[in-house]
Amino acid sequence: MADTSAPLTLTDLYLYPVKSLGGLRVPEAELTSRGLRHDRRWLVVDQRGQFLTQRTHPQMALLHLDYAHNGFIIRHIQRPDLRPLLVPFEAEHKGTQFVTIWDDMVFAFRGLKEHDEWLTEALGLPVRLVHMPEAALRDADGGYAPGLVSFADAYPYLLIGQASLDDLNQRLPEAVPMNRFRPNLVVSGAAPYAEDTWYEFQLGGVTFHGIRPCARCVLTTTDQQTAQRGPEPLRTLAGYRTQGNKVMFGMNVVGPAQGLLRVGAAAAVVSHHLLT
């Protein structure tokens, strides 16, 4: 349980340069109109331009990321024979195509041929790597939420309270790490699941808005070190976090088009959603 006398604090920041691959834990991050700078601006697609994620291809969990100068390195944690791949944060304009993510068709820049070849070898199926340029406009939640979004599912940010994970882990036969849930923002000092009710809140003086709790899928059951799946934590969450036919954990959030966040920033809740 959280210490309710402790101050609310932003204790972790994560970004995921390639949707559904490993994330980067960062000490600070720039805010943009689509979320954290560099977050989910690259996407793996099949030969038809359809997006791929760990939901249907759990082996994507084995591709972890490290920082490099002006970019990042992708490495396969079970294939030491496969030389790590260097990818820039932003693509050069070497070709374009339209890609499909959920119900959206999005204009994208093609990655390099060597990106496609490396990922095809690493994942065991023919894929391409594409990048969302600034010219591509994708509305958050299909236009039902304010602002733009990258290749994230529907919202620019996902926030999870550390106490919520701690509470879940007390209920599980074996604890799971935060990477099962892929948040951007982690806040400590609140009661478990307090973030469900946050409407307007501030992180380091920057104002954000909680839109709705996040419905969770089979991806949360994928071990990010082995790509193996089991019933947890989704089975336990379903027992006490089901709303309608969806299992909720974390809060979908929108924020400003510019600013800077740093780990350790003070958090403050300004207003709450009205309970119905």
N, C-alpha and C positions, 0 to 999 in steps of 0.2 A: 504493500500500500504506500501511496505517496505521503510524504510529510507535508501536510497542508499548511504548516507554518513556514515552509521553505519558499523562497521567491520563485516565480515562474521564470524559466531560463531556456533559451535556445541552446540545446546541448549537442546537436549534431546537424550537419548539412550534408546531403548526398545529391550527386547528379549522375545521370546515366546517359553518356554521350550517344550510345547506340541502344535503341529501344530493345529491351528484353535480354541484353547482355549484362555483364557485371557493372557495378556502380563504382563511383569514386567518392570517398569521404573527404570533404574539403574543409579548410578552416574559415573560408569566406567565399562568397559568391555574389556575382553581379545579377541584379534583377533586370529582366527585359519584358517586353509586351507578351511573350509566350511562356514565361517562367524563368528559371535560373538559366543564365547564359550557358550555352552548349548542352543543355539538357534535352535529350531525345531528339536531336536534330538529324541524326543518322537513323536509317531504317533498313532492315534486311527484308527483301521481297523475293518472291519466286519469279519464274520466267514470265508469268502473266502480270506481274506488278502487284500481286496481292501480298499484304504484310504478313510477316511470320513472327510468332512469339513463343515463349516457353509453354504456353497453353497446349499447343499441339506438337511442339518440338522441344522437349525438355533438355536435349543435349546443348541447347544454347546457354544453359546455366554454366557450362564448363568453360565458356569464353570470358575470362576475367580481364580487367583493364588496369593499366598503370599510366601515370602521367608521363608525357614526353614534351619536348620543347614545341610549343604551338600546336600540340596535338596529344594523341594518346596511343598507347601500345595495346593491342589485343593479343592475348596468349591463351593457348589451350592448356589447361592445367593437368590434363591427362595425356598430352602428346608432346613430350619434350623434343621429339624429332621434328616437330613443326615449328619453323622459325617464327618468332613473334612478328606481328604485322603492325607497321606504323601507319596511322591515319591522322590527317590534319583535322583540326576542329571544324574547319569550313572547307567545302569542296571547291575545286577549280571548275570553271564552266567548260567541261569536256563533252557534254551531251545532256539531253533532257529527256524526261519521260513522265507520264502520269502514273501515280501509284494509288492503290486503294487501301484505306485503313478504316475499318468498320464501314459506315455508310458514306464516308467522304472520299472523293477523288481529288488528289493533291498533286500539284506541279512539283517536280523534284529535279535536282541535278544528279547525273550519274556519277558514281565513284569511278575509280580507275580500274582497268582490267585486272590488275594484280590484286585489288581488293576482292573482286568477285571470285577470282580463282582460289585465293586463300580461304575465303569463307566456304566456298563449295567443298574444298578438301576437308576443312575443319568440321563441317556440319554433315557431310555425307549426302548432300543433295544440291542440285544446281540452284544457286541464289545470286542475287545482285545486292550491292550496297548503294543506297541513294541518300541524298542530303536535302533538307528543306532550306531553300534560300529565303532571303528576306522578302522576295517578291511573292512567295507562296502565302496565301491567306487561308487559314483554317480556323473557323469559329470554335470557341470552347463549347463543349457539350452540344455540338450541332446547332449552335445559335441560341440555346436556352440559357446560357450563362454569359455574363459580360466578358468581352475580350477575346484574344486569340489563344491558340494552343499549338504546341509543337506536334511531334508524333506520339505524345502521351495519349492515353486512352481517350480522355475527355476534358481534363482540367489541367491548368498549369502547375499546380502543386498538390502534393499529398502530405498531410500533417498527421503524425501519430504521437500521442503522449507516451513517454517512457513508462509511466505507471500502468498504462493499458497493457503493454507487452508484459510487464512484470506480473500483473494480475492473471493474464492468460497463462503464463508459464507456471504459475502455482497450480493451475488446473490440469496441466498436461502431464502425461507420464514421463516425457522427456522435453526439456526446454528447447525452444527454437530461437535463433537469432533474429535481429531486426531485419536482416536482408531478405527474409521470406516475404516481407511486405512492401519493400521498395519505396520507402518514404523519401521525400525531399527534406522535410522539416521534422525534427524531433524536439519536443519540449518536455522539460522535467519540472516537477514542483506542483503539478495538478493532480487531482484525484483520478483514479482509473476511469477512462471514457468521458472525462469532463469535456474533451474537445468536441464531442458530439453536439454540444449545445452552443458552441462559440459562433457568433455571427460576425461582429467586428472585433478584431484584436490587433495588437501591435507587437512587432518584434524589432527591438532596437529602434523604436520610434516610428517604424514603417508600418502602415496600416494594411491589413489583409482582411478578407471576408471568407468565412466558412460557408460553403454552399449546401452541401449535403454529405452524409456519411458515405463511405466508399464500400461498394459491394465487392466481395472477394470471390476469387475463382480458384481453380485447381492449381494455378501457379504457386500459391502459398504452400502447397504440399510437396514442392520440389526442393530437395536438398541442393543448395547452391555450390556444394563441393563435390557432389557425386552424380547429380542429375537424377537420382533415384526418387521415387514417389512413394508416399504412404498416405494413410487417411488423415493424419494430423498436420496442421492444427485445425483444419477446416471442420472436422467432425466435432471437436470440442466446442469451437466457436458456434457451430450451428445449434448447440444445446442451449445457449443463453444469449446469442447475438443475432438471432434471425428476426428480420422485419419483412412481413409478407413472405415471399419465397426467396429472399436474398439474405446472405450472411454479411454483416457489416463490421468493418474494423478500420479505423482511421477516418479522416475528414478531408474531403475535396475542397480545395481552396483556390481563390483568385486573388491577385495582388496588383500592385502598381506597375507601370511600364518601365520604371527605372528606380535605381537605389542600390544599396549594398547591404548584405547581411553578413554578420560575423558570429561564429560560435561563441557563446558566452553572453550574447546580447540579452537584455532583460525583455521579458514578455509580459503583456498586460491585456486582460480581457475587458473590452469596452462595453459590449452588449451581447445578449444571448438570443438564440432563436426562440420564438414563442412555442411552447409545447401545446400540441393539440390532442 
